[in-house]
Amino acid sequence: MPSQSPMDREASSGSISKTKMAATKTAKARTASKAADSTTKEKAEMHRRSRTGCYTCRLRRKKCDENEGLCSACKHLGLVCEYKRPIWWGNNDARRNQKEEIKTIIKRKKLAEKQAHAIQTSVSSPPGLSHSQPTSATYTDDRNRSMSIDSHASAAFNFNSPPSEYSAYNSQVPPEFMYDGYPPYAVDIKTERQMFVDDVPTLRESHVSTFSTFQPPPPPGTVLPSAGGWTETYHEERRQSTAEEALNPNFFDFAHGPAAQETRQVRVELEENDQRLLDHFIKFVLPTIFPILEANQHGAVVSDLVLPALQSNSIYLHCCLSIAAQHIKMTAKESEEAVDEDIMRHRYATIWSLCEALKTDENHQQILEASLGLIFFQCVVGRPNDGLLDIPWHQHFQAAISLVQKLDLPRIVTEPTAPMVQTPFNMTLAAWIDILGASMQGNSPAFAHTYRVKLLSPNTQLGLRELMGCDDRVMYLISEIACLESLKKSGMDDFVLCQHVSSLGEQISMTEVGEEIPRLPFNENGSLSPKQLSKNITTAFRLAARIYLCSLVPGFSPNQPSPMALLDKLTHALECIPEGVDGFDRSMVWVYLIGGSISTAGSAFRAHLEDRIAKLGDMGNCGSFGRMVTVLREVWNQNDYLSDSGSPGSSASEAHQAPPHVHWRDVMQINGWDHLLI
């Protein structure tokens, strides 16, 4: 190829230079254009904000002053102020839920401000823990600190802190559990007990204990009105039943000493308002707490468990009064604001008393009794969204775990050389909460080793059948499934996981040996058969356990033949559980949760549950049952939407894949629900 002449090279170089200059101009033009577009977008954003305000105010339909960072309205109410379009804005259901959450926050704020105002105007002197009456001297708190429990700036107790040992009951009493920074008043309670044998009085006892209250005690010499006292005799005749139906009526040790005779009379003197709460608790709440135990051991809940605890355990009494107020609110019998004050007053007093008791490291049995009551009584009262702050159940249970260990209850129930005469009731109740509560969180139960030892020992009974109706062996296997799920979350190999699933399935089958098909649990004379009821409940829990186990298999789908067959059997078993307000559906919450979580649109299970909800009436929306219904309906909404989206029009490759399925635990986490559904 001939070489270029100098003239040609110069011409070529000039052409390249011109090309580079043109490219540079083009790049600068593009940069300027992008800068102009960015400026235009910023101006548009500023214009949009000036025209619409933050999305929180738009949702509330309130005028927004559009301050930078936080507008004044959101800052005052402690709300999240969002100028960028949030995810929830594009979905009607999510927008509705966001609006309800905002209403709840505002309600808490107003309640806290009202309580703070009432405290500042009513407290005249700093109350102490002595038994002396407060003086008339006035006291001014010059610190002027806010009492708002929603304040982000205060050093308030964190109700949502991660669980740790005694995290809910630290040695320093949280500010929210004291009025104006001081502990509650300490008032003496005189409790009298009269015992009868064949209606002849044989013994009369008096007991004085300290009762902490946030209300000032009456002046010295004040005589409580006799009408405010609560004196009533509870006499439950043990119902006659055949030997075939009889269950051990003295199975539990309720930790209150020797059981009284058939009649017990108790007198507890309280202020008029608290007396009203106690009366409501005894009359309306107590019959709903342990329906299976009451069916098995008539009168035991009243005479052997609750009444002795009420008269000897002031923390337990506070807990019950708070629960009574929640039940009153649930049944809409009184104004909401007044009953909210009763709920929080006794709730705070309960936690404060627990803090004080734990600092002394004494009376472990009473503290455990109250802690378990705080956890379990919430399962029978309250709406899904009460709008009142509370400590999560699993933080209460962290304290209960330590108390169970201090009392050495796991060793007592597993000691082979010293067989128990009676089973500690608190250990049985703790086991029920532990096993099903672990499945709620996808963790191993705290006392999983204890249940494993009981499963392999000749004496398997821990009292779970007597307390909740389900055979103890089935409950121990649910504990093992929860342990397996925890291992799966930790990265267990799929092949090893499937081996464990197969092994546990065989263990479940061993509990079916000799079992009959469920039938209605009534005798020929129409009376309830506790034994048949227990068989039906065990069958339902066993089927739910199988569904729970199957859900751990990789690639699980509710539309597979095996889980669908299990769900049909579970529906049939639940049809043999007595229905309505006097039935036992509210004792089957965990079973309904597990079964309902895999039920598809149009299934017989959904129709069965909706029918049972209707027959429960208002009670179908309350307690753990109502919370479970709320969770399931949200699960159904999401899974039905996914199913409809992936039906017609799906590609051939998608048709061979398992349809997407939203897990019930994910739904709870997304919505911030921290329920114990048992």
Order of alpha helices (4+ residues) and beta strands (2+ residues): alpha-alpha-alpha-alpha-beta-beta-beta-beta-beta-alpha-alpha-alpha-alpha-alpha-alpha-alpha-alpha-beta-alpha-alpha-alpha-alpha-alpha-alpha-alpha-alpha-alpha-alpha-alpha-alpha
